[in-house]
Amino acid sequence: MAIKKPKSLGKKNNHILKNVIDTKDKSLSEIRKLWEQCVENGSPENLLKTYFTKYFELLVFSLSSSVDISDDQLYGYFLLNCSRKIDTSCTKPVDSHITYQKMEVIFNPILLRKYTNRQIKNFVILELLHIMNLHELRKSEYINVDNIIYHVSCCLTVSHIMREHFMLPNLITCKMMKEKFNIDLDENQKLDYYIKKLNDNKDVKDFFNNSHNQIQNGLNNLNHNNSGSGNSSGQNQGNSQSSSGSGNSNNQSQGNSQSSSGSGNSNGQNQGSNQQASSSQNKPQSREDLLNQLDSLADNSQGFSDNWDSNPSKSLQNNMKEKMSNLIETTMKSTGINPGHLTELIKALRQKPIINWQKQLKHMKGSVKVPYKKTLLRRPRRCPDRYDIKGRISDRRVKVLVAIDTSGSMGKKELEFIFNEIFSILSTVKFELTVIECDAEINYIYEAKSIKDINFKIHGRGGTSFIPVFKWLKNDCKTSKYPDLIIYFTDGYGDRTIPENLRPKAGTQLMWVLTGTRDQLSVQNPFTKNIKQLNIYNNN
């Protein structure tokens, strides 16, 4: 099918207008030269979109029919389910956006012109990985995390896949973070891990924010240059003249500024000579210079997504999980290609949501047995007319023990977050809170009624043993103070077993909360199945 001729191309595009009508039989490289010419000449955007649309169609075909790299076929087939958009103001070469109606891949040909066809394919694959992982929608779980830090963390979660198969220049990797910021990061980790490592790093925020702003300014200057060149005419382009009244004004020096008032003739040779030097310094840059500047910025800078929703809908995320897992599975079956990372992704998308420790604590609080006390202030239900019989009112007082493994990875920020959450959850009931700091032995025991009573200076930092806390409960804890709820915060490393005779009393509920990157508890008999992960950034 022949591509339609764009309207209102103008005389300046006559040298490429001849090629617009028939692009059907042209190769990928030939079509590429056409849209590169459009970028270099500042051609109308509809002409650029015409050529790049054809280029995109050939790119999808080359991906889906690739035999050199088998994974190309899989991503090519997946790409067929995405709509496309061309946006010359986008600060990333390739970006994406997910809505209820579609998955959209967004291209900026201006930033793509310096890359090879293989690298452009890899940019597309990187963005498809973001789409498959629903990175844009998962931002709803991290509303307190800076957008730049979140985007960098998303890139790091897929960097090991790109590094192994689809390498890109200036790719955000763990090695790059080590070289630029001296941050040690492990590869192939979950999103939570990278967010926790980077969230307080001001250098990372400033670097990527400045990089994004530089690219944005470069694109703005280029668009301004393009719109300005279309309105200029004659040899005195860029001159500034201002006149009032009647008369003639002649400029013989390009870029000079003249002003005349009243009637008469004005020659700008003498008046403009003093301003010629300063005017030449402010001479507008050529389009070629601006493009070269953008190319160098792309080599040393990183743009981040302008199209991702900063506060996406959780309902959209939940709806897309099943759809995305089915789409990936169908694509894998159609191509016969089953990469391990996509198989794991399907399992993760279909995994039932895990209740976090805060919600679990609310459930535990609500299930504590409610004691009553008798009072004359309330009539008995069975005998509402008997004023001499006492009624009953609730006398619930929840006793909570918080044990902190001081050899773990918690600092002041984590402790503040933990106890703010605990006091907030317990604020609706009467409670007694006891705090135990323990490493290989108990270092400190105290009671707390509010956040002001919490000691944020951790004692200990020795080895780890969970047994001392359970021994204290069995041997030293008073019956009146025995907790209804026990929350043990630890990094997960410690004893393999806890003696069975130290099991908490019947009716006491226990929950382990892992504070480090480890997702398993070393204890083989933890006395409960309530083992949660601490994540101070995830609001799920």
C-alpha positions in Angstrom: 0.0 0.0 0.0 1.5 3.4 -1.1 2.0 6.0 1.6 -0.2 9.0 1.3 1.4 12.3 0.4 1.6 14.7 3.4 0.0 18.1 3.0 1.7 21.5 3.0 5.3 20.3 2.8 6.6 23.7 1.4 9.1 24.5 -1.3 12.1 23.8 0.9 11.3 20.1 0.9 11.0 19.6 -2.9 14.3 17.7 -2.9 12.8 14.9 -0.8 9.2 15.2 -1.9 9.9 13.0 -4.9 10.6 10.0 -2.5 7.4 10.3 -0.4 5.0 8.6 -2.8 6.7 5.3 -3.3 8.4 3.7 -0.3 6.9 0.3 -0.7 10.0 -1.4 -2.2 12.6 0.5 -0.2 14.8 -1.3 2.3 15.2 -0.5 6.0 18.5 1.4 5.4 16.9 3.4 2.5 13.9 4.4 4.6 16.2 5.3 7.5 18.2 7.7 5.3 14.9 9.5 4.4 13.8 10.1 8.0 17.4 11.1 9.0 17.3 13.7 6.2 14.0 15.0 7.6 15.6 15.4 11.1 18.7 17.1 9.6 16.8 19.5 7.4 14.1 20.4 9.9 11.3 19.1 7.6 7.7 19.3 8.7 6.8 16.7 11.4 4.1 15.0 9.3 6.8 14.1 6.7 9.1 12.8 9.4 6.3 10.7 10.9 5.5 9.3 7.4 9.0 8.0 6.9 9.5 6.8 10.5 6.2 5.0 10.5 7.4 3.0 7.5 10.8 2.4 9.1 9.0 1.2 12.2 7.0 -1.3 10.2 10.1 -2.7 8.6 11.8 -2.8 12.1 9.0 -4.9 13.5 9.2 -7.2 10.5 13.0 -7.6 11.0 12.5 -8.4 14.7 9.7 -10.9 14.2 11.5 -12.7 11.4 15.0 -12.6 12.9 17.0 -15.9 12.9 20.2 -14.6 14.3 18.9 -13.9 17.8 15.9 -16.0 18.7 14.6 -13.7 21.4 14.2 -11.0 18.7 11.3 -13.0 17.3 9.5 -13.1 20.7 9.8 -9.3 21.2 8.8 -8.7 17.6 5.6 -10.7 18.1 4.9 -8.9 21.4 5.5 -5.5 19.7 2.7 -6.2 17.3 0.3 -5.9 20.3 1.5 -2.3 21.0 0.4 0.9 19.3 3.1 3.4 18.3 3.5 7.1 18.6 6.1 9.6 17.4 7.0 12.4 19.8 10.0 14.7 19.1 9.8 16.3 22.5 10.3 13.0 24.4 13.6 12.9 26.3 14.1 9.2 25.8 14.9 7.6 22.5 12.1 5.1 23.1 9.5 5.4 25.8 6.2 3.7 26.8 2.8 4.3 28.3 0.1 2.0 29.5 -3.6 2.8 29.6 -6.9 0.8 29.9 -7.2 0.8 26.1 -3.6 0.2 24.9 0.1 -0.3 25.4 1.9 2.4 23.6 5.6 2.6 22.5 6.8 6.1 21.9 9.7 7.1 19.6 11.8 10.2 19.3 13.6 10.0 15.8 15.8 13.0 16.7 17.4 11.0 19.6 17.5 7.8 17.6 19.4 9.0 14.6 22.8 8.5 16.1 22.2 4.8 16.9 22.5 1.8 14.6 19.5 -0.3 13.6 20.6 -3.0 16.1 20.8 -0.5 18.9 17.4 0.9 18.0 16.0 -2.6 18.3 17.6 -2.9 21.7 16.0 0.3 22.8 12.6 -1.1 21.8 13.3 -4.4 23.7 14.3 -2.4 26.8 11.0 -0.6 26.8 9.1 -3.8 26.1 10.7 -5.2 29.2 9.4 -2.2 31.2 5.9 -2.8 29.7 6.0 -6.6 30.5 7.1 -5.9 34.1 4.3 -3.3 34.4 6.9 -0.9 35.8 4.8 2.2 35.1 1.8 0.8 36.9 3.8 -0.5 39.9 4.6 3.1 40.8 1.3 3.1 42.7 3.1 0.8 45.3 5.8 3.4 45.7 4.1 6.8 45.9 6.6 8.1 48.3 9.6 7.3 46.1 11.1 10.0 43.9 10.2 9.5 40.2 13.9 9.6 39.0 15.0 7.0 41.7 12.0 4.8 40.7 12.9 4.9 37.0 16.6 4.2 37.6 15.6 1.3 39.9 13.3 -0.1 37.1 16.2 0.1 34.6 18.5 -1.8 37.0 16.0 -4.7 37.5 16.2 -5.5 33.7 19.8 -4.4 33.2 21.2 -8.0 33.5 18.9 -9.2 30.7 20.0 -6.3 28.4 23.7 -6.7 29.3 23.7 -10.4 28.4 21.7 -10.2 25.1 20.9 -6.6 24.0 23.7 -4.3 25.1 23.2 -0.5 24.7 25.5 2.4 25.1 25.1 4.3 28.3 22.8 1.6 29.7 22.0 2.0 33.4 23.7 -1.0 35.0 25.1 -1.9 38.4 28.6 -1.5 37.0 27.8 2.1 35.9 26.4 2.9 39.3 29.6 1.7 40.9 31.8 3.8 38.5 29.8 7.0 38.7 28.5 7.0 42.3 30.6 4.3 44.1 27.5 2.4 45.0 27.8 -1.4 45.3 24.7 -3.1 43.9 24.0 -6.8 43.3 22.6 -7.8 39.8 19.4 -9.5 39.1 17.6 -8.2 42.2 14.0 -7.2 42.8 12.7 -3.6 42.5 12.4 -3.2 46.3 16.2 -3.9 46.7 17.3 -1.1 44.3 14.8 1.4 45.6 16.0 0.8 49.2 19.7 1.2 48.1 19.2 4.4 46.1 16.3 6.3 47.7 18.4 8.5 50.0 21.2 9.1 47.5 21.2 12.8 46.5 24.0 12.4 43.9 22.0 9.9 41.9 18.9 12.2 41.9 20.9 15.3 40.9 22.9 13.5 38.2 19.9 12.1 36.4 17.7 15.2 36.9 20.4 17.4 35.4 20.9 14.9 32.5 17.2 14.9 31.8 17.0 18.7 31.9 20.0 19.1 29.5 18.3 16.8 26.9 15.0 18.6 27.4 16.7 22.0 26.8 18.5 20.7 23.8 15.2 19.5 22.2 13.5 22.8 23.1 16.3 24.7 21.4 16.1 22.5 18.3 12.3 22.9 18.0 12.7 26.7 18.5 15.4 26.8 15.8 13.1 24.8 13.5 10.1 27.1 14.0 12.3 30.2 13.7 13.9 29.1 10.4 10.5 28.7 8.8 9.6 32.4 9.4 13.0 33.9 8.3 13.5 35.3 4.8 16.2 37.3 3.0 19.9 37.6 3.7 19.5 39.6 7.0 18.2 36.7 9.0 18.2 37.3 12.7 18.4 41.2 12.4 16.4 43.3 14.8 15.0 46.5 13.5 12.7 49.0 15.2 11.4 52.2 13.6 8.9 54.9 14.5 7.5 57.5 12.1 8.4 57.7 8.4 11.8 57.1 6.8 14.1 54.6 5.3 16.5 52.2 7.1 19.4 50.4 5.4 21.4 47.7 7.1 24.8 46.8 5.5 26.0 44.7 8.5 24.1 41.5 9.2 23.0 41.1 12.8 23.3 44.9 13.6 20.5 46.7 15.5 19.2 50.0 14.4 16.5 52.3 15.6 15.3 55.5 14.0 12.7 58.1 15.1 11.0 60.8 13.0 11.7 61.4 9.4 15.0 61.1 7.5 17.5 58.4 6.4 19.6 56.3 8.8 22.8 54.4 7.8 23.7 51.6 10.2 27.4 51.4 9.3 28.6 53.6 12.3 25.7 53.1 14.8 25.8 49.3 14.4 29.6 48.8 14.5 29.8 48.8 18.3 27.1 46.2 18.6 28.3 43.9 15.9 30.8 42.0 18.2 28.2 41.3 20.9 25.6 40.4 18.3 27.9 37.8 16.7 28.4 36.2 20.1 24.7 35.7 20.5 24.2 34.5 16.9 21.7 31.6 16.8 23.3 28.2 16.4 22.7 26.2 13.3 20.5 23.1 13.3 23.6 21.0 12.6 25.3 22.3 15.8 22.2 21.7 17.9 21.9 18.1 16.6 25.6 17.5 17.4 25.1 18.9 20.9 22.1 16.5 21.4 24.2 13.6 20.1 27.0 14.4 22.7 24.4 14.8 25.4 22.9 11.4 24.6 26.4 9.9 25.0 26.9 11.4 28.5 23.4 11.9 29.8 20.3 9.9 30.7 16.7 11.0 30.0 13.9 9.4 32.0 10.2 8.8 31.1 8.0 11.8 30.7 5.1 9.6 29.8 4.8 7.4 32.8 2.0 8.2 35.2 3.5 9.4 38.5 0.4 8.1 40.4 -1.2 5.3 38.4 -4.4 3.5 39.3 -4.0 0.4 41.4 -7.1 -1.1 39.7 -5.4 -0.7 36.4 -2.4 -2.6 37.7 -4.5 -5.4 39.0 -6.5 -5.6 35.7 -3.3 -5.7 33.7 -1.5 -8.4 35.6 -3.7 -11.2 34.3 -3.8 -9.7 30.8 -0.1 -9.3 30.6 0.7 -12.8 31.9 -1.6 -14.3 29.3 -0.2 -12.1 26.5 3.4 -13.1 27.4 2.4 -16.8 27.6 0.6 -16.6 24.3 3.6 -14.9 22.6 6.0 -17.6 24.0 3.8 -20.4 22.7 3.5 -18.7 19.3 7.2 -18.3 18.8 8.3 -21.5 20.7 10.8 -19.4 22.7 10.8 -19.6 26.5 13.3 -17.3 28.1 13.8 -18.1 31.8 13.3 -14.5 32.9 9.9 -14.3 31.2 8.8 -17.6 32.7 9.6 -16.2 36.2 7.8 -13.0 35.3 4.6 -14.9 34.5 4.8 -16.6 37.9 5.3 -13.3 39.6 2.4 -11.7 37.8 0.1 -14.5 38.7 1.2 -14.7 42.3 -1.5 -13.8 44.8 -0.8 -10.6 46.7 1.0 -11.0 49.9 -0.4 -9.3 53.0 2.3 -7.0 54.4 3.3 -6.9 58.1 1.2 -3.8 58.9 -2.0 -5.4 57.7 -1.1 -8.7 59.4 -0.6 -6.8 62.7 -4.1 -5.3 62.3 -5.5 -8.8 61.9 -3.6 -10.0 64.9 -4.7 -7.1 67.0 -8.3 -7.7 66.1 -8.2 -11.4 67.1 -6.9 -10.8 70.6 -9.3 -12.2 73.2 -11.4 -9.4 74.6 -11.7 -9.3 78.4 -14.6 -7.5 80.2 -15.1 -5.7 83.4 -18.4 -5.1 85.3 -19.8 -1.6 85.8 -23.0 0.1 87.0 -22.7 2.5 84.2 -24.1 0.0 81.7 -27.3 -2.1 82.2 -27.0 -5.9 81.7 -28.4 -7.1 78.4 -30.4 -9.9 79.9 -32.0 -7.8 82.6 -32.1 -4.3 81.3 -34.7 -3.3 83.9 -32.5 -4.4 86.9 -30.6 -1.4 88.1 -28.9 -3.4 90.9 -27.1 -5.7 88.5 -23.9 -4.6 86.9 -23.4 -4.6 83.2 -20.2 -5.3 81.2 -17.9 -3.1 79.2 -14.9 -4.1 77.1 -11.5 -4.0 79.0 -9.3 -4.9 76.1 -5.6 -4.1 76.6 -3.4 -5.5 74.0 0.1 -6.5 75.2 2.7 -6.3 72.5 6.3 -7.3 72.5 8.7 -5.9 69.9 12.0 -7.7 69.7 14.8 -6.1 67.6 17.8 -8.0 66.3 20.5 -5.4 66.8 22.9 -7.3 64.7 20.6 -6.7 61.7 20.5 -4.1 59.0 18.2 -1.5 60.6 19.1 2.1 61.2 17.3 5.0 62.7 15.2 5.6 59.6 13.9 2.0 59.6 13.2 2.1 63.4 11.3 5.4 63.1 9.2 3.9 60.3 8.5 0.7 62.2 7.4 2.3 65.4 5.3 5.0 63.7 3.4 2.2 62.0 3.1 0.2 65.2 1.8 3.1 67.3 -0.6 4.1 64.5 -2.1 0.6 64.3 -2.4 0.3 68.1 -3.8 3.8 68.5 -7.4 2.5 68.5 -7.0 0.2 71.5 -5.4 0.3 74.9 -2.0 -1.3 74.7 1.2 -2.1 76.6 4.3 -2.1 74.5 7.6 -3.8 75.5 10.8 -3.4 73.5 13.7 -5.9 73.7 17.0 -5.2 71.9 18.9 -8.5 71.4 21.9 -9.8 69.4 23.6 -12.9 70.9 22.1 -11.9 74.3 19.5 -9.4 75.5 21.0 -5.9 75.8 18.1 -3.7 76.7 14.4 -4.1 77.8 12.1 -1.1 78.2 8.4 -0.1 77.9 7.1 2.5 75.5 3.9 4.5 75.5 4.7 6.7 72.5 7.3 7.3 69.8 9.1 9.6 72.2 10.0 6.7 74.5 11.8 4.7 71.7 15.5 4.5 72.0 16.9 4.9 68.4 20.5 4.3 69.4 20.9 0.6 68.8 22.8 -1.4 71.4 24.8 -4.5 70.6 25.7 -5.2 67.0 27.2 -8.6 68.0 26.3 -12.1 66.8 22.7 -13.3 66.4 20.6 -15.6 68.5 16.8 -15.7 68.8 16.8 -18.0 71.8 17.4 -15.4 74.5 14.1 -13.6 73.8 12.1 -16.8 74.0 14.0 -17.8 77.2 13.1 -14.5 78.8 9.4 -15.0 77.9 9.4 -18.5 79.5 11.5 -17.7 82.6 11.4 -14.0 83.4 8.3 -12.5 81.9 5.5 -11.9 84.5 2.2 -13.5 83.8 0.4 -10.2 83.9 2.8 -8.8 81.3 2.9 -11.9 79.0 2.3 -10.5 75.4 -0.6 -11.2 73.2 1.4 -10.3 70.2 5.1 -10.8 69.5 6.8 -9.1 66.5 10.5 -10.0 65.9 12.4 -7.8 63.5 15.6 -9.5 62.2 17.7 -9.7 59.0 16.9 -13.5 58.9 20.3 -14.8 59.9 20.6 -16.7 63.2 19.8 -20.0 64.9 18.8 -23.0 62.9 16.4 -24.2 65.6 14.7 -22.9 68.7 14.0 -25.5 71.5 10.4 -26.6 71.4 10.0 -26.0 75.2 10.5 -22.3 74.4 7.4 -22.1 72.2 5.2 -19.1 73.2 2.0 -19.8 75.2 -1.2 -20.8 73.4 -3.1 -17.8 72.3 0.0 -15.7 71.8 0.5 -14.7 68.2 4.0 -14.4 66.7 5.2 -12.6 63.5 8.7 -12.5 62.1 9.6 -9.4 59.9 12.7 -9.7 57.8 14.6 -6.3 57.6 17.4 -7.1 55.1 17.5 -8.4 51.5 17.2 -12.0 52.6 13.7 -13.4 52.0 14.1 -16.5 54.2 14.4 -17.1 57.9 17.2 -19.3 59.1 15.0 -20.9 61.8 13.5 -24.2 60.7 10.8 -24.2 63.4 9.8 -20.5 63.6 6.5 -21.4 65.6 4.4 -19.6 63.0 3.9 -19.1 59.3 3.7 -15.3 59.6 7.0 -14.3 58.1 6.9 -10.9 56.4 9.3 -8.6 54.6 10.0 -5.1 55.8 9.6 -2.6 53.0 9.4 1.0 54.0 8.7 2.2 50.5 6.1 -0.2 49.4 2.5 0.8 50.3 0.9 -2.4 49.1 
